[in-house]
Amino acid sequence: MTDEQKADYITSLLEERRYCERWGQDERVKDIDAELRKVGHQSATPAKRAESRPRTTKTKKSETR
């Protein structure tokens, strides 16, 4: 497999992975991830949103005149 063919294959797998994630096909996503690892591509897992932290309240600064 040439580099160009490998790049096209990885692109196709990534596109298929996006659709499978969208439709909730978790087992297929795992299979695609395994295939990506097999061809040498490290698929980055989607970043999880930061846990919500309590908002800090802004305090008014005392004005000096």
PDB file of N, CA, C and O in Angstrom, chain B, residues numbered from 101:
ATOM      1  N   MET B 101       0.854  -1.167   0.000  1.00  0.00           N
ATOM      2  CA  MET B 101       0.000   0.000   0.000  1.00  0.00           C
ATOM      3  C   MET B 101       0.903   1.235   0.000  1.00  0.00           C
ATOM      4  O   MET B 101       1.783   1.372   0.850  1.00  0.00           O
ATOM      5  N   THR B 102       0.678   2.114  -0.947  1.00  0.00           N
ATOM      6  CA  THR B 102       1.470   3.345  -1.021  1.00  0.00           C
ATOM      7  C   THR B 102       1.000   4.320   0.056  1.00  0.00           C
ATOM      8  O   THR B 102      -0.057   4.140   0.660  1.00  0.00           O
ATOM      9  N   ASP B 103       1.795   5.339   0.279  1.00  0.00           N
ATOM     10  CA  ASP B 103       1.439   6.351   1.274  1.00  0.00           C
ATOM     11  C   ASP B 103       0.135   7.049   0.909  1.00  0.00           C
ATOM     12  O   ASP B 103      -0.682   7.351   1.779  1.00  0.00           O
ATOM     13  N   GLU B 104      -0.052   7.300  -0.371  1.00  0.00           N
ATOM     14  CA  GLU B 104      -1.278   7.973  -0.824  1.00  0.00           C
ATOM     15  C   GLU B 104      -2.498   7.082  -0.586  1.00  0.00           C
ATOM     16  O   GLU B 104      -3.540   7.561  -0.141  1.00  0.00           O
ATOM     17  N   GLN B 105      -2.371   5.808  -0.878  1.00  0.00           N
ATOM     18  CA  GLN B 105      -3.478   4.878  -0.649  1.00  0.00           C
ATOM     19  C   GLN B 105      -3.779   4.758   0.846  1.00  0.00           C
ATOM     20  O   GLN B 105      -4.939   4.694   1.253  1.00  0.00           O
ATOM     21  N   LYS B 106      -2.727   4.729   1.649  1.00  0.00           N
ATOM     22  CA  LYS B 106      -2.901   4.630   3.098  1.00  0.00           C
ATOM     23  C   LYS B 106      -3.618   5.874   3.631  1.00  0.00           C
ATOM     24  O   LYS B 106      -4.506   5.764   4.476  1.00  0.00           O
ATOM     25  N   ALA B 107      -3.238   7.042   3.146  1.00  0.00           N
ATOM     26  CA  ALA B 107      -3.868   8.291   3.571  1.00  0.00           C
ATOM     27  C   ALA B 107      -5.349   8.313   3.181  1.00  0.00           C
ATOM     28  O   ALA B 107      -6.196   8.753   3.959  1.00  0.00           O
ATOM     29  N   ASP B 108      -5.654   7.834   1.972  1.00  0.00           N
ATOM     30  CA  ASP B 108      -7.055   7.778   1.534  1.00  0.00           C
ATOM     31  C   ASP B 108      -7.856   6.803   2.385  1.00  0.00           C
ATOM     32  O   ASP B 108      -9.006   7.070   2.732  1.00  0.00           O
ATOM     33  N   TYR B 109      -7.247   5.676   2.719  1.00  0.00           N
ATOM     34  CA  TYR B 109      -7.909   4.669   3.548  1.00  0.00           C
ATOM     35  C   TYR B 109      -8.207   5.220   4.940  1.00  0.00           C
ATOM     36  O   TYR B 109      -9.298   5.023   5.474  1.00  0.00           O
ATOM     37  N   ILE B 110      -7.233   5.906   5.517  1.00  0.00           N
ATOM     38  CA  ILE B 110      -7.417   6.504   6.843  1.00  0.00           C
ATOM     39  C   ILE B 110      -8.510   7.563   6.795  1.00  0.00           C
ATOM     40  O   ILE B 110      -9.345   7.637   7.697  1.00  0.00           O
ATOM     41  N   THR B 111      -8.508   8.376   5.756  1.00  0.00           N
ATOM     42  CA  THR B 111      -9.545   9.397   5.602  1.00  0.00           C
ATOM     43  C   THR B 111     -10.934   8.761   5.525  1.00  0.00           C
ATOM     44  O   THR B 111     -11.884   9.260   6.129  1.00  0.00           O
ATOM     45  N   SER B 112     -11.046   7.676   4.790  1.00  0.00           N
ATOM     46  CA  SER B 112     -12.330   6.976   4.664  1.00  0.00           C
ATOM     47  C   SER B 112     -12.773   6.393   6.002  1.00  0.00           C
ATOM     48  O   SER B 112     -13.946   6.469   6.367  1.00  0.00           O
ATOM     49  N   LEU B 113     -11.823   5.814   6.725  1.00  0.00           N
ATOM     50  CA  LEU B 113     -12.156   5.247   8.034  1.00  0.00           C
ATOM     51  C   LEU B 113     -12.609   6.328   9.017  1.00  0.00           C
ATOM     52  O   LEU B 113     -13.555   6.129   9.779  1.00  0.00           O
ATOM     53  N   LEU B 114     -11.934   7.458   8.990  1.00  0.00           N
ATOM     54  CA  LEU B 114     -12.303   8.552   9.892  1.00  0.00           C
ATOM     55  C   LEU B 114     -13.697   9.087   9.571  1.00  0.00           C
ATOM     56  O   LEU B 114     -14.470   9.407  10.474  1.00  0.00           O
ATOM     57  N   GLU B 115     -14.010   9.181   8.289  1.00  0.00           N
ATOM     58  CA  GLU B 115     -15.344   9.638   7.888  1.00  0.00           C
ATOM     59  C   GLU B 115     -16.407   8.641   8.350  1.00  0.00           C
ATOM     60  O   GLU B 115     -17.446   9.029   8.885  1.00  0.00           O
ATOM     61  N   GLU B 116     -16.132   7.353   8.138  1.00  0.00           N
ATOM     62  CA  GLU B 116     -17.082   6.327   8.576  1.00  0.00           C
ATOM     63  C   GLU B 116     -17.248   6.370  10.097  1.00  0.00           C
ATOM     64  O   GLU B 116     -18.349   6.184  10.615  1.00  0.00           O
ATOM     65  N   ARG B 117     -16.153   6.616  10.800  1.00  0.00           N
ATOM     66  CA  ARG B 117     -16.198   6.683  12.273  1.00  0.00           C
ATOM     67  C   ARG B 117     -17.112   7.817  12.729  1.00  0.00           C
ATOM     68  O   ARG B 117     -17.892   7.653  13.668  1.00  0.00           O
ATOM     69  N   ARG B 118     -17.014   8.970  12.062  1.00  0.00           N
ATOM     70  CA  ARG B 118     -17.877  10.115  12.421  1.00  0.00           C
ATOM     71  C   ARG B 118     -19.351   9.749  12.288  1.00  0.00           C
ATOM     72  O   ARG B 118     -20.153  10.056  13.170  1.00  0.00           O
ATOM     73  N   TYR B 119     -19.705   9.095  11.192  1.00  0.00           N
ATOM     74  CA  TYR B 119     -21.101   8.711  10.983  1.00  0.00           C
ATOM     75  C   TYR B 119     -21.553   7.677  12.011  1.00  0.00           C
ATOM     76  O   TYR B 119     -22.672   7.751  12.519  1.00  0.00           O
ATOM     77  N   CYS B 120     -20.695   6.727  12.313  1.00  0.00           N
ATOM     78  CA  CYS B 120     -21.053   5.703  13.298  1.00  0.00           C
ATOM     79  C   CYS B 120     -21.227   6.315  14.684  1.00  0.00           C
ATOM     80  O   CYS B 120     -22.118   5.913  15.432  1.00  0.00           O
ATOM     81  N   GLU B 121     -20.383   7.283  15.030  1.00  0.00           N
ATOM     82  CA  GLU B 121     -20.553   7.979  16.312  1.00  0.00           C
ATOM     83  C   GLU B 121     -21.884   8.714  16.340  1.00  0.00           C
ATOM     84  O   GLU B 121     -22.600   8.687  17.341  1.00  0.00           O
ATOM     85  N   ARG B 122     -22.205   9.369  15.236  1.00  0.00           N
ATOM     86  CA  ARG B 122     -23.432  10.146  15.159  1.00  0.00           C
ATOM     87  C   ARG B 122     -24.657   9.264  15.371  1.00  0.00           C
ATOM     88  O   ARG B 122     -25.627   9.688  15.998  1.00  0.00           O
ATOM     89  N   TRP B 123     -24.618   8.038  14.850  1.00  0.00           N
ATOM     90  CA  TRP B 123     -25.769   7.146  14.935  1.00  0.00           C
ATOM     91  C   TRP B 123     -25.680   6.174  16.111  1.00  0.00           C
ATOM     92  O   TRP B 123     -26.497   5.260  16.224  1.00  0.00           O
ATOM     93  N   GLY B 124     -24.691   6.367  16.987  1.00  0.00           N
ATOM     94  CA  GLY B 124     -24.607   5.576  18.202  1.00  0.00           C
ATOM     95  C   GLY B 124     -24.184   4.133  18.002  1.00  0.00           C
ATOM     96  O   GLY B 124     -24.568   3.270  18.792  1.00  0.00           O
ATOM     97  N   GLN B 125     -23.416   3.851  16.983  1.00  0.00           N
ATOM     98  CA  GLN B 125     -22.949   2.491  16.715  1.00  0.00           C
ATOM     99  C   GLN B 125     -21.586   2.290  17.390  1.00  0.00           C
ATOM    100  O   GLN B 125     -20.545   2.285  16.733  1.00  0.00           O
ATOM    101  N   ASP B 126     -21.620   2.127  18.713  1.00  0.00           N
ATOM    102  CA  ASP B 126     -20.396   2.074  19.507  1.00  0.00           C
ATOM    103  C   ASP B 126     -19.496   0.897  19.151  1.00  0.00           C
ATOM    104  O   ASP B 126     -18.274   1.042  19.122  1.00  0.00           O
ATOM    105  N   GLU B 127     -20.079  -0.256  18.882  1.00  0.00           N
ATOM    106  CA  GLU B 127     -19.262  -1.420  18.535  1.00  0.00           C
ATOM    107  C   GLU B 127     -18.512  -1.196  17.224  1.00  0.00           C
ATOM    108  O   GLU B 127     -17.346  -1.571  17.097  1.00  0.00           O
ATOM    109  N   ARG B 128     -19.180  -0.587  16.258  1.00  0.00           N
ATOM    110  CA  ARG B 128     -18.530  -0.314  14.965  1.00  0.00           C
ATOM    111  C   ARG B 128     -17.403   0.705  15.143  1.00  0.00           C
ATOM    112  O   ARG B 128     -16.361   0.598  14.497  1.00  0.00           O
ATOM    113  N   VAL B 129     -17.611   1.692  16.017  1.00  0.00           N
ATOM    114  CA  VAL B 129     -16.572   2.688  16.287  1.00  0.00           C
ATOM    115  C   VAL B 129     -15.333   1.992  16.857  1.00  0.00           C
ATOM    116  O   VAL B 129     -14.207   2.320  16.483  1.00  0.00           O
ATOM    117  N   LYS B 130     -15.541   1.038  17.753  1.00  0.00           N
ATOM    118  CA  LYS B 130     -14.408   0.299  18.324  1.00  0.00           C
ATOM    119  C   LYS B 130     -13.671  -0.480  17.238  1.00  0.00           C
ATOM    120  O   LYS B 130     -12.441  -0.530  17.230  1.00  0.00           O
ATOM    121  N   ASP B 131     -14.426  -1.087  16.324  1.00  0.00           N
ATOM    122  CA  ASP B 131     -13.803  -1.829  15.225  1.00  0.00           C
ATOM    123  C   ASP B 131     -12.982  -0.905  14.327  1.00  0.00           C
ATOM    124  O   ASP B 131     -11.884  -1.258  13.896  1.00  0.00           O
ATOM    125  N   ILE B 132     -13.521   0.268  14.053  1.00  0.00           N
ATOM    126  CA  ILE B 132     -12.818   1.237  13.204  1.00  0.00           C
ATOM    127  C   ILE B 132     -11.554   1.728  13.909  1.00  0.00           C
ATOM    128  O   ILE B 132     -10.506   1.870  13.278  1.00  0.00           O
ATOM    129  N   ASP B 133     -11.648   1.989  15.217  1.00  0.00           N
ATOM    130  CA  ASP B 133     -10.470   2.410  15.976  1.00  0.00           C
ATOM    131  C   ASP B 133      -9.377   1.344  15.918  1.00  0.00           C
ATOM    132  O   ASP B 133      -8.196   1.666  15.788  1.00  0.00           O
ATOM    133  N   ALA B 134      -9.778   0.068  16.015  1.00  0.00           N
ATOM    134  CA  ALA B 134      -8.810  -1.020  15.940  1.00  0.00           C
ATOM    135  C   ALA B 134      -8.139  -1.055  14.560  1.00  0.00           C
ATOM    136  O   ALA B 134      -6.933  -1.274  14.451  1.00  0.00           O
ATOM    137  N   GLU B 135      -8.926  -0.839  13.529  1.00  0.00           N
ATOM    138  CA  GLU B 135      -8.369  -0.831  12.170  1.00  0.00           C
ATOM    139  C   GLU B 135      -7.426   0.359  11.977  1.00  0.00           C
ATOM    140  O   GLU B 135      -6.387   0.234  11.328  1.00  0.00           O
ATOM    141  N   LEU B 136      -7.790   1.504  12.540  1.00  0.00           N
ATOM    142  CA  LEU B 136      -6.915   2.678  12.453  1.00  0.00           C
ATOM    143  C   LEU B 136      -5.582   2.415  13.148  1.00  0.00           C
ATOM    144  O   LEU B 136      -4.527   2.783  12.631  1.00  0.00           O
ATOM    145  N   ARG B 137      -5.627   1.783  14.310  1.00  0.00           N
ATOM    146  CA  ARG B 137      -4.383   1.445  15.004  1.00  0.00           C
ATOM    147  C   ARG B 137      -3.553   0.459  14.177  1.00  0.00           C
ATOM    148  O   ARG B 137      -2.325   0.547  14.134  1.00  0.00           O
ATOM    149  N   LYS B 138      -4.245  -0.479  13.524  1.00  0.00           N
ATOM    150  CA  LYS B 138      -3.564  -1.496  12.712  1.00  0.00           C
ATOM    151  C   LYS B 138      -2.778  -0.870  11.559  1.00  0.00           C
ATOM    152  O   LYS B 138      -1.691  -1.333  11.216  1.00  0.00           O
ATOM    153  N   VAL B 139      -3.336   0.182  10.968  1.00  0.00           N
ATOM    154  CA  VAL B 139      -2.640   0.835   9.852  1.00  0.00           C
ATOM    155  C   VAL B 139      -1.697   1.939  10.328  1.00  0.00           C
ATOM    156  O   VAL B 139      -1.078   2.625   9.514  1.00  0.00           O
ATOM    157  N   GLY B 140      -1.589   2.110  11.664  1.00  0.00           N
ATOM    158  CA  GLY B 140      -0.610   3.052  12.199  1.00  0.00           C
ATOM    159  C   GLY B 140      -1.111   4.444  12.452  1.00  0.00           C
ATOM    160  O   GLY B 140      -0.307   5.365  12.593  1.00  0.00           O
ATOM    161  N   HIS B 141      -2.390   4.634  12.516  1.00  0.00           N
ATOM    162  CA  HIS B 141      -2.954   5.956  12.785  1.00  0.00           C
ATOM    163  C   HIS B 141      -3.473   5.975  14.216  1.00  0.00           C
ATOM    164  O   HIS B 141      -4.273   5.127  14.613  1.00  0.00           O
ATOM    165  N   GLN B 142      -3.014   6.936  14.968  1.00  0.00           N
ATOM    166  CA  GLN B 142      -3.513   7.074  16.333  1.00  0.00           C
ATOM    167  C   GLN B 142      -4.721   7.989  16.306  1.00  0.00           C
ATOM    168  O   GLN B 142      -4.597   9.199  16.113  1.00  0.00           O
ATOM    169  N   SER B 143      -5.888   7.400  16.500  1.00  0.00           N
ATOM    170  CA  SER B 143      -7.097   8.220  16.491  1.00  0.00           C
ATOM    171  C   SER B 143      -7.242   8.897  17.837  1.00  0.00           C
ATOM    172  O   SER B 143      -7.242   8.252  18.885  1.00  0.00           O
ATOM    173  N   ALA B 144      -7.362  10.174  17.786  1.00  0.00           N
ATOM    174  CA  ALA B 144      -7.555  10.930  19.008  1.00  0.00           C
ATOM    175  C   ALA B 144      -9.003  10.832  19.433  1.00  0.00           C
ATOM    176  O   ALA B 144      -9.921  11.010  18.632  1.00  0.00           O
ATOM    177  N   THR B 145      -9.187  10.548  20.694  1.00  0.00           N
ATOM    178  CA  THR B 145     -10.551  10.506  21.188  1.00  0.00           C
ATOM    179  C   THR B 145     -11.061  11.929  21.308  1.00  0.00           C
ATOM    180  O   THR B 145     -10.290  12.834  21.630  1.00  0.00           O
ATOM    181  N   PRO B 146     -12.328  12.144  21.060  1.00  0.00           N
ATOM    182  CA  PRO B 146     -12.857  13.490  21.166  1.00  0.00           C
ATOM    183  C   PRO B 146     -12.658  14.055  22.561  1.00  0.00           C
ATOM    184  O   PRO B 146     -12.821  13.352  23.558  1.00  0.00           O
ATOM    185  N   ALA B 147     -12.316  15.293  22.619  1.00  0.00           N
ATOM    186  CA  ALA B 147     -12.100  15.927  23.912  1.00  0.00           C
ATOM    187  C   ALA B 147     -13.401  16.010  24.682  1.00  0.00           C
ATOM    188  O   ALA B 147     -14.444  16.386  24.147  1.00  0.00           O
ATOM    189  N   LYS B 148     -13.314  15.654  25.938  1.00  0.00           N
ATOM    190  CA  LYS B 148     -14.503  15.752  26.779  1.00  0.00           C
ATOM    191  C   LYS B 148     -14.614  17.188  27.272  1.00  0.00           C
ATOM    192  O   LYS B 148     -13.619  17.870  27.516  1.00  0.00           O
ATOM    193  N   ARG B 149     -15.827  17.606  27.405  1.00  0.00           N
ATOM    194  CA  ARG B 149     -16.012  18.961  27.913  1.00  0.00           C
ATOM    195  C   ARG B 149     -15.524  19.020  29.351  1.00  0.00           C
ATOM    196  O   ARG B 149     -15.644  18.058  30.110  1.00  0.00           O
ATOM    197  N   ALA B 150     -14.989  20.134  29.693  1.00  0.00           N
ATOM    198  CA  ALA B 150     -14.511  20.307  31.062  1.00  0.00           C
ATOM    199  C   ALA B 150     -15.697  20.213  32.012  1.00  0.00           C
ATOM    200  O   ALA B 150     -16.798  20.679  31.717  1.00  0.00           O
ATOM    201  N   GLU B 151     -15.443  19.605  33.141  1.00  0.00           N
ATOM    202  CA  GLU B 151     -16.522  19.510  34.119  1.00  0.00           C
ATOM    203  C   GLU B 151     -16.915  20.915  34.516  1.00  0.00           C
ATOM    204  O   GLU B 151     -16.075  21.809  34.626  1.00  0.00           O
ATOM    205  N   SER B 152     -18.190  21.091  34.727  1.00  0.00           N
ATOM    206  CA  SER B 152     -18.629  22.436  35.067  1.00  0.00           C
ATOM    207  C   SER B 152     -18.146  22.781  36.470  1.00  0.00           C
ATOM    208  O   SER B 152     -18.300  22.014  37.420  1.00  0.00           O
ATOM    209  N   ARG B 153     -17.582  23.918  36.550  1.00  0.00           N
ATOM    210  CA  ARG B 153     -17.082  24.404  37.827  1.00  0.00           C
ATOM    211  C   ARG B 153     -18.006  25.507  38.307  1.00  0.00           C
ATOM    212  O   ARG B 153     -18.623  26.203  37.501  1.00  0.00           O
ATOM    213  N   PRO B 154     -18.100  25.665  39.598  1.00  0.00           N
ATOM    214  CA  PRO B 154     -18.951  26.763  40.077  1.00  0.00           C
ATOM    215  C   PRO B 154     -18.402  28.093  39.584  1.00  0.00           C
ATOM    216  O   PRO B 154     -17.198  28.349  39.616  1.00  0.00           O
ATOM    217  N   ARG B 155     -19.294  28.900  39.143  1.00  0.00           N
ATOM    218  CA  ARG B 155     -18.869  30.206  38.639  1.00  0.00           C
ATOM    219  C   ARG B 155     -18.447  31.095  39.793  1.00  0.00           C
ATOM    220  O   ARG B 155     -19.048  31.090  40.868  1.00  0.00           O
ATOM    221  N   THR B 156     -17.416  31.842  39.543  1.00  0.00           N
ATOM    222  CA  THR B 156     -16.983  32.786  40.567  1.00  0.00           C
ATOM    223  C   THR B 156     -17.779  34.065  40.382  1.00  0.00           C
ATOM    224  O   THR B 156     -18.019  34.514  39.261  1.00  0.00           O
ATOM    225  N   THR B 157     -18.171  34.624  41.470  1.00  0.00           N
ATOM    226  CA  THR B 157     -18.925  35.872  41.384  1.00  0.00           C
ATOM    227  C   THR B 157     -17.941  37.026  41.396  1.00  0.00           C
ATOM    228  O   THR B 157     -16.983  37.062  42.169  1.00  0.00           O
ATOM    229  N   LYS B 158     -18.210  37.936  40.535  1.00  0.00           N
ATOM    230  CA  LYS B 158     -17.345  39.110  40.471  1.00  0.00           C
ATOM    231  C   LYS B 158     -17.749  40.055  41.594  1.00  0.00           C
ATOM    232  O   LYS B 158     -18.924  40.368  41.784  1.00  0.00           O
ATOM    233  N   THR B 159     -16.766  40.484  42.307  1.00  0.00           N
ATOM    234  CA  THR B 159     -17.042  41.453  43.367  1.00  0.00           C
ATOM    235  C   THR B 159     -16.657  42.826  42.846  1.00  0.00           C
ATOM    236  O   THR B 159     -15.690  42.997  42.104  1.00  0.00           O
ATOM    237  N   LYS B 160     -17.430  43.764  43.254  1.00  0.00           N
ATOM    238  CA  LYS B 160     -17.131  45.135  42.829  1.00  0.00           C
ATOM    239  C   LYS B 160     -15.906  45.607  43.582  1.00  0.00           C
ATOM    240  O   LYS B 160     -15.796  45.463  44.800  1.00  0.00           O
ATOM    241  N   LYS B 161     -15.003  46.165  42.828  1.00  0.00           N
ATOM    242  CA  LYS B 161     -13.804  46.720  43.467  1.00  0.00           C
ATOM    243  C   LYS B 161     -14.186  48.034  44.119  1.00  0.00           C
ATOM    244  O   LYS B 161     -14.947  48.825  43.562  1.00  0.00           O
ATOM    245  N   SER B 162     -13.658  48.249  45.279  1.00  0.00           N
ATOM    246  CA  SER B 162     -13.981  49.507  45.952  1.00  0.00           C
ATOM    247  C   SER B 162     -13.313  50.636  45.198  1.00  0.00           C
ATOM    248  O   SER B 162     -12.119  50.599  44.900  1.00  0.00           O
ATOM    249  N   GLU B 163     -14.091  51.607  44.910  1.00  0.00           N
ATOM    250  CA  GLU B 163     -13.577  52.731  44.146  1.00  0.00           C
ATOM    251  C   GLU B 163     -12.982  53.750  45.102  1.00  0.00           C
ATOM    252  O   GLU B 163     -13.600  54.115  46.102  1.00  0.00           O
ATOM    253  N   THR B 164     -11.811  54.190  44.793  1.00  0.00           N
ATOM    254  CA  THR B 164     -11.182  55.243  45.594  1.00  0.00           C
ATOM    255  C   THR B 164     -11.126  56.485  44.716  1.00  0.00           C
ATOM    256  O   THR B 164     -10.670  56.462  43.573  1.00  0.00           O
ATOM    257  N   ARG B 165     -11.596  57.533  45.289  1.00  0.00           N
ATOM    258  CA  ARG B 165     -11.575  58.801  44.546  1.00  0.00           C
ATOM    259  C   ARG B 165     -10.816  59.833  45.281  1.00  0.00           C
ATOM    260  O   ARG B 165     -10.692  60.963  44.808  1.00  0.00           O
TER     261      ARG B 165
END
